[in-house]
Amino acid sequence: MKLNILKSTIFGLLVLTACVPAKEFQTLQNKNIKCEEERDKLSTENESLTTKNAELDSKTRLLKTNNDRLVADSVNRVVEFNKMKEEFASLKERYADLQQLQEGVIQGSKDETRKLLAQIQKTQEELQEKEDALKELERKLYQRKLGLDKMQADLEKMNKDLEERNARLLELERILNSKDSIMNSIRKKVADALFGFEGKGLTVTMQNGKVYVSLEEKLMFKSGRYEIDAKGAAALKQLVPVLEQNTDINIMVEGHTDDVPYKGTGDLLDNWDLSVKRATTIVRILLGGSKIDPIRITAAGRSQFLPVDNAKTPDARQKNRRTEIILTPKMDEILKLLESN
């Protein structure tokens, strides 16, 4: 008698709340898709940052090698410059000696005088060449110094950018590792809470940083129906405390059917309708009398289009007739980090 009253009550509630506005349902579905896209985007950005980090490391090593080579070349040129200065001073002394000699023998023979004049002329030309070479070397050294200063500034800027990117990458990795650690902990808590049901139509797994609670049709619903069985409701009630305590977890409830077209009667039109109604039934069980914030929950129907087994066998179709509760960490902290950069 009590069971009949309970069924009547549940049926009444379902009649009152079965029709979820299409606009609200679409909004919730879009939010779920956005969360998945954001996680994929973050994973892609993490890989991109790792690649850029490696590229910057390679560029830094190349710039350091070039800088060392330029410094060594500059040192060699300074040595050459000093050597030329010494040669220039020596030539000046020779020139002075020749001038004195010229004055001493000016009264000598014309041939000797012409010879001395030729030597003086040659010495003057050599002096001019050395002086010109010295000025050119000074100019090149100055330009080389300017180039080294610019390369040093570029190297310092690239090092600073590399440090900032490394810090950002490390922070992203820390947050992602923290999320994975939290989800592993939640997976264990969920598995512990549902220990008595595992292997009896219920499995708890973790994929891509999300916890999947897969509920076979035989545990939750009769064939072609969306009224939940008592044993299925009991399993869900054991899951409620874990969901209440972990408020940073979003909850997606997905209904799935096999590929056999629905041929029932009543208010169900097709497999789409059946999968959605099963998902909303489970949502109502989770929210009924619990402290779970409804904004965290999304109900979705996937019909027959996301099978776990594509075979056309009875066993495969049984696996595909399921409802999945997908627990996903909120990504607010990561989004704030990306926006701040």
TIVOBA-215145 format. One line per 4 residues: their letters; for each residue z, y, x of C-alpha. Coordinates in Angstrom, 1 decimal, padded with zeros to 4 digits. Each point is the difference from the previous one (the first is absolute). Layout:
<nodes>
A) Z,Y,X ~ ...
</nodes>
This chain:
<nodes>
MKLN) 000.0,000.0,000.0 ~ 001.0,002.4,002.8 ~ -003.3,-000.8,001.8 ~ -002.0,000.8,-003.1
ILKS) 001.8,003.4,-000.3 ~ -000.7,000.7,003.7 ~ -003.6,-000.9,-000.4 ~ -000.3,002.2,-003.0
TIFG) 001.6,002.9,001.9 ~ -002.2,-000.4,003.0 ~ -003.1,-000.2,-002.2 ~ 001.0,003.2,-001.8
LLVL) 000.5,001.8,003.3 ~ -003.3,-001.2,001.3 ~ -001.8,001.2,-003.2 ~ 001.6,003.5,000.4
TACV) -000.8,000.3,003.7 ~ -003.0,-002.2,000.6 ~ -002.6,002.8,-000.1 ~ 000.4,001.9,003.3
PAKE) -002.1,003.2,-000.1 ~ -003.1,-000.5,002.0 ~ 000.3,003.3,001.8 ~ 003.6,-000.9,001.2
FQTL) -001.1,-003.5,001.1 ~ -003.0,001.5,001.9 ~ 002.3,002.5,001.7 ~ 002.4,-002.8,001.1
QNKN) -002.9,-002.1,001.2 ~ -001.5,003.0,002.0 ~ 003.4,000.5,001.7 ~ 000.2,-003.6,001.0
IKCE) -003.6,000.2,001.5 ~ 001.0,003.2,001.8 ~ 003.1,-001.7,001.5 ~ -002.2,-002.8,001.3
EERD) -002.6,002.4,001.3 ~ 002.7,002.0,001.8 ~ 001.3,-003.0,001.7 ~ -003.5,-001.1,001.1
KLST) -000.7,003.5,001.2 ~ 003.3,000.0,002.0 ~ -000.8,-003.3,001.6 ~ -003.5,001.3,000.9
ENES) 001.5,003.2,001.4 ~ 002.5,-002.0,002.0 ~ -002.9,-002.0,001.6 ~ -002.0,003.3,000.5
LTTK) 003.0,001.6,001.7 ~ 000.4,-003.1,002.3 ~ -003.7,000.3,001.0 ~ 000.2,003.7,000.6
NAEL) 003.2,-000.5,002.1 ~ -001.9,-002.5,002.2 ~ -002.9,002.4,000.3 ~ 002.2,002.9,001.0
DSKT) 001.8,-002.2,002.6 ~ -003.4,-000.8,001.5 ~ -001.1,003.7,000.0 ~ 003.3,000.9,001.6
RLLK) -000.4,-002.5,002.8 ~ -003.6,001.2,000.6 ~ 001.1,003.7,000.1 ~ 002.8,-000.9,002.5
TNND) -002.5,-001.8,002.3 ~ -002.3,003.0,-000.1 ~ 002.9,002.4,000.6 ~ 001.1,-002.0,003.0
RLVA) -003.5,-000.1,001.4 ~ -000.4,003.8,-000.5 ~ 003.3,000.7,001.7 ~ -001.0,-002.1,003.0
DSVN) -003.3,001.7,000.2 ~ 001.7,003.4,-000.1 ~ 002.3,-001.0,002.8 ~ -003.0,-001.0,002.1
RVVE) -001.7,003.3,-000.7 ~ 003.1,002.0,001.0 ~ 000.0,-001.9,003.3 ~ -003.7,000.8,000.5
FNKM) 000.6,003.6,-000.9 ~ 002.8,000.3,002.6 ~ -002.3,-001.7,002.6 ~ -002.8,002.5,-000.7
KEEF) 002.5,002.9,000.3 ~ 000.9,-001.3,003.5 ~ -003.7,-000.3,000.9 ~ -000.6,003.5,-001.3
ASLK) 002.8,001.4,002.2 ~ -001.4,-001.9,003.0 ~ -003.4,001.4,-000.5 ~ 001.4,003.5,-000.3
ERYA) 001.7,-000.5,003.4 ~ -003.3,-001.2,001.5 ~ -001.7,003.0,-001.5 ~ 002.5,002.3,001.6
DLQQ) -000.4,-001.7,003.3 ~ -003.8,000.3,-000.2 ~ 000.3,003.7,-000.8 ~ 002.2,000.5,003.1
LQEG) -002.5,-002.0,002.1 ~ -002.8,002.1,-001.4 ~ 001.7,003.2,001.1 ~ 000.6,-001.5,003.5
VIQG) -003.6,-001.0,000.6 ~ -001.8,002.7,-001.9 ~ -001.3,001.3,003.3 ~ -001.4,-003.5,000.9
SKDE) -003.5,-001.2,-000.4 ~ -001.8,000.5,-003.2 ~ -000.6,-003.8,-000.4 ~ 003.7,-000.6,000.2
TRKL) 000.7,002.7,-002.4 ~ -002.5,-001.3,-002.5 ~ 001.6,-003.4,000.3 ~ 003.4,001.4,-000.6
LAQI) -001.3,002.0,-003.0 ~ -001.5,-003.2,-001.4 ~ 003.3,-001.9,000.4 ~ 001.8,002.9,-001.7
QKTQ) -002.5,000.0,-002.8 ~ 000.4,-003.7,-000.5 ~ 003.7,000.2,000.1 ~ -000.1,002.8,-002.6
EELQ) -002.2,-002.1,-002.3 ~ 002.3,-003.0,000.4 ~ 003.0,002.2,-000.8 ~ -001.8,001.3,-003.1
EKED) -000.8,-003.6,-001.1 ~ 003.6,-001.1,000.5 ~ 001.3,003.0,-001.9 ~ -002.4,-000.7,-002.9
ALKE) 001.0,-003.6,000.0 ~ 003.7,001.0,000.1 ~ -000.5,002.3,-003.0 ~ -001.9,-002.7,-001.9
LERK) 002.8,-002.5,000.7 ~ 002.6,002.5,-001.2 ~ -002.0,000.5,-003.2 ~ -000.3,-003.8,-000.6
LYQR) 003.7,-000.5,000.7 ~ 000.8,002.7,-002.6 ~ -002.2,-001.6,-002.6 ~ 001.4,-003.4,000.7
KLGL) 003.5,001.4,-000.5 ~ -001.0,001.4,-003.3 ~ -001.5,-003.3,-001.0 ~ 003.2,-001.9,001.1
DKMQ) 002.2,002.4,-002.0 ~ -002.1,-000.5,-003.1 ~ 000.0,-003.8,000.4 ~ 003.7,000.1,000.5
ADLE) 000.5,002.0,-003.2 ~ -002.3,-002.5,-001.9 ~ 001.9,-002.9,001.5 ~ 003.3,001.5,-001.1
KMNK) -001.3,000.6,-003.5 ~ -001.3,-003.5,-000.3 ~ 003.3,-001.4,001.2 ~ 001.8,002.0,-002.7
DLEE) -002.4,-001.1,-002.7 ~ 000.5,-003.6,001.2 ~ 003.7,000.3,-000.1 ~ -000.1,001.4,-003.6
RNAR) -002.4,-002.8,-001.1 ~ 002.3,-002.6,001.6 ~ 003.0,001.4,-001.7 ~ -001.8,000.0,-003.3
LLEL) -001.2,-003.5,000.5 ~ 003.4,-001.2,001.0 ~ 001.5,001.6,-003.1 ~ -002.6,-001.6,-002.3
ERIL) 000.6,-003.4,001.6 ~ 003.8,000.5,-000.4 ~ -000.4,000.8,-003.7 ~ -002.4,-002.9,-000.6
NSKD) 002.3,-002.4,001.9 ~ 002.9,001.2,-002.1 ~ -002.0,-000.5,-003.2 ~ -000.9,-003.5,001.1
SIMN) 003.6,-000.8,000.9 ~ 001.2,001.3,-003.4 ~ -002.7,-002.1,-001.8 ~ 001.0,-003.1,001.9
SIRK) 003.6,000.5,-001.0 ~ -001.1,000.5,-003.7 ~ -002.2,-003.1,000.2 ~ 003.1,-002.0,001.1
KVAD) 002.1,001.6,-002.8 ~ -002.6,-000.8,-002.6 ~ -000.4,-003.6,001.3 ~ 003.8,-000.4,000.0
ALFG) 000.3,001.4,-003.6 ~ -002.8,-002.3,-001.3 ~ 001.0,-003.1,002.1 ~ 000.4,-002.2,-003.0
FEGK) -003.5,000.7,-001.2 ~ -002.0,-000.4,003.2 ~ -002.2,-003.0,-000.1 ~ 000.2,000.0,-003.8
GLTV) -002.9,002.4,-000.7 ~ 001.3,002.9,002.1 ~ -000.8,001.0,003.6 ~ 001.2,002.9,002.2
TMQN) -002.3,001.1,002.8 ~ -000.7,003.1,002.2 ~ -003.5,001.3,000.7 ~ -001.1,003.3,001.6
GKVY) 003.5,001.5,-000.1 ~ 000.4,-000.9,-003.8 ~ 002.2,-002.6,-001.7 ~ -001.8,-002.1,-002.6
VSLE) 002.0,-001.9,-002.6 ~ -002.6,-002.3,-001.7 ~ 001.0,-001.5,-003.4 ~ -002.2,-002.8,-001.3
EKLM) -000.9,-000.1,-003.7 ~ 002.0,-003.1,-000.6 ~ 003.2,001.8,001.0 ~ -000.6,003.2,-002.1
FKSG) -002.3,-000.6,-002.9 ~ -001.6,-002.5,-002.3 ~ -003.7,-000.4,000.3 ~ -001.9,003.0,-001.5
RYEI) 003.3,001.8,-000.9 ~ 001.8,003.0,001.4 ~ 003.5,-000.7,-001.5 ~ 002.2,-000.9,003.0
DAKG) 001.9,-003.4,000.2 ~ 003.7,-000.1,000.4 ~ -000.1,-001.5,003.5 ~ -002.4,002.7,001.1
AAAL) 002.2,002.8,-001.4 ~ 003.0,-001.6,001.9 ~ -002.0,000.1,003.2 ~ -000.8,003.7,-000.5
KQLV) 003.6,000.9,-000.8 ~ 001.1,-001.5,003.4 ~ -002.6,002.3,001.7 ~ 001.3,003.2,-001.8
PVLE) 003.1,000.6,002.3 ~ -002.2,-000.1,003.1 ~ -002.4,002.6,-001.5 ~ 002.9,002.2,-001.2
QNTD) 001.5,000.2,003.5 ~ -003.2,000.7,001.9 ~ -001.1,003.3,-001.5 ~ -002.6,000.7,002.7
INIM) -002.2,-002.8,-001.2 ~ -002.9,000.4,-002.5 ~ -000.6,-002.8,-002.4 ~ -003.5,-001.2,-001.2
VEGH) -000.2,-002.7,-002.6 ~ -003.4,-001.6,-000.2 ~ -001.2,-002.5,-002.7 ~ -002.8,-002.5,001.0
TDDV) -001.9,-002.5,-002.1 ~ -002.5,-002.8,000.8 ~ -003.7,000.4,-000.6 ~ 000.0,-001.8,-003.4
PYKG) -000.8,002.5,-002.7 ~ 002.9,000.7,-002.4 ~ -000.8,-001.5,-003.5 ~ 003.3,000.7,-001.7
TGDL) 000.6,002.1,-003.1 ~ 002.3,002.9,-000.9 ~ 000.4,003.2,002.0 ~ -001.4,-001.4,003.3
LDNW) -003.7,000.7,000.6 ~ -000.7,-001.6,003.3 ~ 001.4,-001.0,003.4 ~ 000.4,003.7,000.9
DLSV) 002.2,000.5,-003.0 ~ 002.0,-003.1,000.7 ~ 000.7,000.9,003.7 ~ 001.1,003.6,-000.9
KRAT) 002.3,-001.2,-002.7 ~ 001.6,-002.6,002.2 ~ 000.6,002.7,002.7 ~ 001.6,002.4,-002.5
TIVR) 002.2,-002.8,-001.4 ~ 001.4,-000.6,003.5 ~ 000.5,003.7,000.5 ~ 002.1,000.3,-003.2
ILLG) 002.1,-003.0,001.1 ~ 000.7,001.7,003.4 ~ 000.8,003.4,-001.6 ~ 002.1,-001.4,-002.9
GSKI) 003.6,001.0,000.6 ~ -000.6,000.6,003.8 ~ 000.4,003.1,002.1 ~ -003.6,-000.3,001.4
DPIR) -001.8,003.4,-000.2 ~ -003.1,-000.6,-002.2 ~ -002.0,002.4,002.3 ~ 000.2,-002.7,002.7
ITAA) -001.8,-002.6,-002.1 ~ -003.7,-000.4,-000.8 ~ -001.5,-002.6,-002.3 ~ -003.5,-001.2,000.6
GRSQ) -002.4,-002.6,-001.4 ~ -002.5,-001.6,002.4 ~ -001.5,-002.5,-002.5 ~ -001.9,-002.8,001.8
FLPV) -001.4,002.2,002.8 ~ 002.5,-000.5,002.8 ~ 000.4,-003.8,000.3 ~ 002.0,-001.8,002.7
DNAK) -002.4,-003.0,-000.2 ~ -003.7,000.4,-000.9 ~ -000.4,-003.7,-000.8 ~ -000.9,-001.0,-003.6
TPDA) 002.6,-002.7,-000.2 ~ 003.0,-000.3,-002.3 ~ 002.3,000.3,003.0 ~ -001.7,003.1,001.3
RQKN) 000.1,001.6,-003.5 ~ 003.7,-000.8,-000.3 ~ 000.7,001.9,003.3 ~ -002.0,003.0,-001.2
RRTE) 002.0,000.2,-003.3 ~ 002.9,002.0,001.5 ~ 002.0,003.2,-000.1 ~ 000.8,001.8,003.3
IILT) 002.8,002.4,000.7 ~ -001.1,002.0,003.1 ~ 002.7,002.0,001.8 ~ -001.3,002.8,002.2
PKMD) 002.0,002.5,002.2 ~ -000.3,003.7,-000.9 ~ -002.1,001.8,002.6 ~ 001.5,003.5,-000.5
EILK) 001.5,000.2,003.6 ~ -003.4,-000.9,001.6 ~ -001.9,002.5,-002.2 ~ 002.4,002.8,000.9
LLES) -000.5,-000.8,003.7 ~ -003.8,000.1,-000.4 ~ 000.1,003.2,-001.9 ~ 002.2,001.7,002.6
N) -002.6,-000.9,002.7
</nodes>
